[in-house]
Amino acid sequence: LFTIIMRRYMMKIACRVARQNECEALVTGESVGQVASQTMQGIYAINAVCNMPVLRPLAGMDKQEIINIGTKIGTYDISIRPYEDCCTIFVAKHPQIKPRLNVIERIERKLTDLDKYLEEAVENAEIIEL
């Protein structure tokens, strides 16, 4: 459940930053079912912390379709660079593919120290206009 909780906190931060900047929606690059956290149950659990629309234009595409688009728009070479992010470092041997929201919320109630880091992330967010 670590990845789901981590993504929920990233979503909380993104929603707060978006609201502060008068955005009306978030856009992600998720594709349903490609990784364990992108099951319908995982997406539901992650979305539960956000009170704004989350658009997922790649949701129904398979990996090859996404690669083709990335190649066409010039982002594919960047996306395949080796990079250790929190998803690769903390990947579970047996990830939870059907997380239950009530279990996740019970765990998060015990993680009160994370709120100060959430605030710090929001305060130090860098906006890059494209």
C-alpha positions as CSV (number, residue, x, y, z in Angstrom):
1,L,0.0,0.0,0.0
2,F,3.0,2.3,0.2
3,T,2.8,3.3,-3.4
4,I,-0.9,4.1,-3.1
5,I,-0.3,6.2,0.0
6,M,2.6,8.0,-1.6
7,R,0.5,8.8,-4.7
8,R,-2.3,10.0,-2.5
9,Y,0.1,12.5,-0.8
10,M,1.4,13.6,-4.3
11,M,-2.2,14.1,-5.3
12,K,-2.9,16.2,-2.1
13,I,0.1,18.4,-2.9
14,A,-0.9,18.7,-6.6
15,C,-4.5,19.7,-5.7
16,R,-3.4,22.3,-3.2
17,V,-0.9,23.8,-5.7
18,A,-3.5,23.8,-8.4
19,R,-6.1,25.5,-6.3
20,Q,-3.5,28.2,-5.2
21,N,-2.8,28.8,-8.9
22,E,-6.5,28.9,-9.9
23,C,-6.4,25.8,-11.9
24,E,-9.6,23.9,-12.5
25,A,-8.3,20.4,-13.1
26,L,-5.2,18.2,-12.9
27,V,-3.8,16.2,-15.8
28,T,-1.9,13.0,-15.3
29,G,-0.1,10.5,-17.6
30,E,-1.6,7.4,-16.1
31,S,-2.8,4.5,-18.2
32,V,-5.3,2.2,-16.5
33,G,-3.9,-1.2,-15.6
34,Q,-0.2,-0.7,-16.6
35,V,1.0,-0.9,-13.0
36,A,-0.5,-2.1,-9.8
37,S,-1.5,1.3,-8.5
38,Q,-3.4,2.0,-11.7
39,T,-6.2,-0.5,-11.2
40,M,-9.6,1.0,-10.9
41,Q,-9.5,0.4,-7.1
42,G,-6.1,2.1,-6.9
43,I,-7.2,5.1,-8.9
44,Y,-10.3,5.4,-6.8
45,A,-8.2,5.4,-3.6
46,I,-5.8,8.0,-5.0
47,N,-8.6,10.2,-6.3
48,A,-10.4,10.2,-2.9
49,V,-8.0,12.9,-1.6
50,C,-8.7,15.4,-4.5
51,N,-11.7,17.6,-4.8
52,M,-11.1,18.6,-8.4
53,P,-11.4,16.8,-11.8
54,V,-8.4,14.6,-12.7
55,L,-8.0,14.2,-16.4
56,R,-6.2,11.1,-17.7
57,P,-5.9,11.5,-21.5
58,L,-3.8,8.3,-21.8
59,A,-6.1,6.2,-19.6
60,G,-7.3,3.8,-22.4
61,M,-4.1,3.6,-24.3
62,D,-1.7,0.6,-24.2
63,K,2.0,1.0,-23.7
64,Q,2.9,1.0,-27.5
65,E,0.3,3.7,-28.2
66,I,1.9,5.9,-25.5
67,I,5.4,5.2,-26.8
68,N,4.3,6.2,-30.3
69,I,2.8,9.5,-29.1
70,G,5.9,10.2,-27.0
71,T,8.2,9.6,-30.0
72,K,6.0,11.8,-32.2
73,I,6.0,14.7,-29.7
74,G,9.6,14.3,-28.7
75,T,9.2,13.2,-25.1
76,Y,10.0,9.5,-25.4
77,D,13.8,9.8,-25.1
78,I,13.4,11.8,-21.9
79,S,11.0,9.2,-20.5
80,I,13.3,6.3,-20.9
81,R,16.3,7.8,-19.1
82,P,17.4,5.8,-16.1
83,Y,16.1,7.5,-13.0
84,E,15.5,6.1,-9.6
85,D,12.3,7.7,-8.3
86,C,10.3,6.6,-5.3
87,C,8.3,4.2,-7.4
88,T,11.3,2.2,-8.5
89,I,13.1,2.3,-5.1
90,F,10.2,1.2,-3.0
91,V,8.5,-1.1,-5.5
92,A,6.8,-4.0,-3.6
93,K,7.4,-7.6,-4.5
94,H,3.7,-8.2,-4.1
95,P,1.9,-4.9,-4.7
96,Q,-1.7,-4.4,-3.6
97,I,-3.9,-4.3,-6.8
98,K,-7.2,-4.0,-5.0
99,P,-6.5,-1.5,-2.2
100,R,-9.4,-0.7,0.2
101,L,-9.9,2.9,0.9
102,N,-10.9,2.3,4.6
103,V,-7.6,0.4,5.2
104,I,-5.5,3.2,3.6
105,E,-7.3,5.9,5.5
106,R,-6.7,4.0,8.8
107,I,-3.0,3.8,8.0
108,E,-2.8,7.4,7.0
109,R,-4.3,8.5,10.4
110,K,-1.2,7.1,12.0
111,L,1.1,9.1,9.7
112,T,0.5,12.5,11.2
113,D,4.2,13.5,10.8
114,L,3.8,13.5,7.0
115,D,1.5,16.6,7.2
116,K,4.5,18.9,7.9
117,Y,6.2,17.5,4.8
118,L,3.1,18.0,2.7
119,E,3.0,21.7,3.8
120,E,6.7,22.1,3.1
121,A,6.2,20.6,-0.4
122,V,3.3,23.0,-1.1
123,E,5.2,26.0,0.1
124,N,8.3,25.1,-2.0
125,A,6.5,24.1,-5.2
126,E,8.0,25.5,-8.3
127,I,5.6,26.4,-11.1
128,I,7.0,25.9,-14.7
129,E,4.8,27.4,-17.4
130,L,4.8,25.6,-20.7
